Amino acid sequence: MISTLATYTFDSFRPNLQSLAYEKAWKLSQGKLDKGLLLVGPVGVGKTHLALAVCNQIRSETPPPFSRVRFTTEVELLAQIRETYKPDPPETEAQVMNLCKGIQLFILDDLCKYTPQDPSFRNRVLFEILDFRCIRKKLVMVTANSPLTDLEGTLGAPITDRLRDMCEVVVMKGQSQRGKR
């Protein structure tokens, strides 16, 4: 799986389809943006591709064992935290949360793509991470299918207010490019 994720690079992205998003993502990967990014748009336009390209670019420039970036989906993050509630978990909730809070760039893919049974759990986790990062001016990159105004109805004003403060919003439009690459 990791080798597959590594194929998502800036070189494998077609920038002519999403030139502004490409430019902003590249600048973020080079530390040349003062704010993070919120990429919004329909499925298949390249949001996740650019998020992984940023992650892979930063990782390629950071010598092991140091990592300056963490990429995860909202679903994976919530599942990882839920695992900490089981007997003898491999890590604690605080450890998972601290990794999301302390890393230089936190990339959260597919925000609100799925509706959890308990939105209050999701919203608590997201608020805690984003509030911590917002106060400390730590960068985030987030992808979502819905615009920020729609996300506010799902996530609430406190979370979307943090995103508004922390991120430059880039709207990606067009048809799905899956299968065309």
C-alpha positions in Angstrom: 0.0 0.0 0.0 2.8 2.4 0.9 4.5 2.0 -2.5 1.2 2.8 -4.2 0.8 6.0 -2.1 4.3 7.0 -3.1 3.2 7.2 -6.8 1.2 10.3 -6.0 3.7 13.0 -6.8 3.7 16.5 -8.3 5.2 14.9 -11.5 2.3 12.5 -11.9 -0.3 15.3 -11.5 -1.7 17.1 -14.5 -1.4 20.7 -13.3 -3.2 22.2 -16.4 -6.5 20.9 -15.0 -6.1 22.4 -11.5 -3.3 25.0 -11.8 -4.1 27.1 -8.7 -4.5 24.0 -6.5 -1.2 22.6 -7.9 0.6 25.9 -7.3 -0.6 26.3 -3.7 0.1 22.6 -2.9 3.6 22.9 -4.3 4.2 26.1 -2.3 3.0 24.4 0.9 5.4 21.5 0.3 8.2 24.0 0.0 7.3 25.9 3.2 6.3 28.9 1.1 2.7 29.4 2.4 1.8 31.3 5.6 -1.4 29.3 5.9 -2.5 25.7 5.3 -4.8 24.6 2.5 -8.4 23.5 2.3 -9.0 21.8 -1.1 -12.7 21.4 -1.8 -14.4 20.0 -4.9 -16.1 17.0 -6.3 -14.7 13.5 -6.3 -11.9 12.6 -8.7 -10.5 16.2 -9.3 -7.2 15.5 -7.6 -7.6 16.7 -4.0 -6.2 13.5 -2.5 -3.5 13.3 -5.2 -2.2 16.7 -4.3 -2.4 16.0 -0.6 -0.3 12.9 -1.1 2.1 14.8 -3.4 2.7 17.3 -0.6 3.2 14.5 1.9 5.6 12.6 -0.4 7.5 15.7 -1.4 8.1 16.6 2.3 9.0 13.0 3.2 11.5 12.8 0.3 13.3 15.9 1.7 13.3 14.8 5.3 16.0 12.3 6.4 14.7 9.2 8.3 13.8 8.7 11.1 12.4 12.2 11.3 9.0 13.0 9.8 7.5 16.4 9.4 4.2 15.4 7.9 1.3 13.0 8.7 -1.3 12.0 6.2 -4.5 10.3 7.2 -8.1 10.2 6.3 -10.8 11.3 8.7 -12.1 7.7 8.8 -8.7 6.2 9.5 -8.0 8.7 12.3 -11.3 8.1 14.0 -10.8 4.3 13.7 -7.3 4.6 15.1 -8.6 6.5 18.1 -11.5 4.1 18.7 -8.9 1.3 18.8 -7.3 3.0 21.8 -10.5 2.2 23.8 -10.1 -1.5 23.5 -8.3 -3.6 26.2 -4.5 -3.5 25.8 -4.3 -1.0 22.9 -1.0 -0.5 21.1 -1.2 3.2 21.9 -3.3 5.6 23.9 -5.7 8.2 22.6 -3.3 10.9 23.9 -0.5 9.4 21.8 -2.6 9.4 18.6 -3.8 12.9 19.3 -0.3 14.2 20.2 1.0 12.9 16.9 -1.6 14.9 15.0 -1.0 18.0 17.1 2.8 17.9 17.2 3.8 17.1 13.6 4.8 20.1 11.4 2.1 19.5 8.8 -1.0 17.5 9.5 -2.9 16.4 6.3 -6.5 15.3 6.8 -8.1 13.8 3.7 -11.8 13.3 3.0 -13.2 15.5 5.7 -16.9 14.6 6.3 -17.0 12.1 3.5 -18.8 9.6 5.7 -21.4 10.3 8.4 -20.4 8.6 11.6 -23.0 7.2 14.0 -21.7 9.6 16.6 -20.9 13.0 15.1 -20.1 14.4 18.6 -17.1 12.0 18.8 -15.8 13.1 15.4 -16.4 16.8 16.2 -14.6 16.5 19.6 -11.5 14.9 18.0 -11.4 17.4 15.1 -11.9 20.4 17.4 -9.2 19.3 19.8 -6.6 18.8 17.0 -7.5 21.9 15.0 -7.8 24.2 18.0 -4.4 23.1 19.3 -2.9 23.6 15.8 -4.7 26.9 15.2 -3.5 28.5 18.5 0.1 27.4 17.8 0.0 28.4 14.1 0.8 24.9 12.9 -0.1 24.0 9.3 -2.9 21.8 8.2 -4.0 20.6 4.8 -7.5 19.3 4.5 -9.5 17.9 1.6 -13.3 17.8 1.4 -16.0 17.4 -1.2 -18.2 20.1 0.4 -17.5 23.8 0.6 -16.8 25.3 3.9 -20.3 26.7 4.3 -21.8 23.2 3.9 -19.2 21.8 6.3 -20.3 24.3 9.0 -23.7 22.6 9.1 -22.1 19.3 9.7 -19.1 20.2 11.9 -20.3 23.3 13.6 -19.0 26.8 13.7 -16.0 26.2 16.1 -14.3 23.8 13.7 -15.1 25.6 10.5 -14.0 28.9 12.1 -10.6 27.3 12.9 -10.3 26.0 9.3 -11.2 29.4 7.9 -8.5 31.0 10.1 -5.9 28.3 9.3 -6.4 27.6 5.6 -6.5 29.2 2.3 -9.5 27.7 0.5 -9.0 26.5 -3.0 -12.0 25.3 -4.9 -11.3 22.6 -7.5 -13.8 22.1 -10.3 -14.2 19.7 -13.1 -15.0 16.1 -13.9 -13.4 13.1 -12.2 -10.0 12.2 -13.7 -9.9 8.7 -12.2 -9.1 6.2 -14.9 -7.8 9.0 -17.2 -4.3 9.2 -15.8 
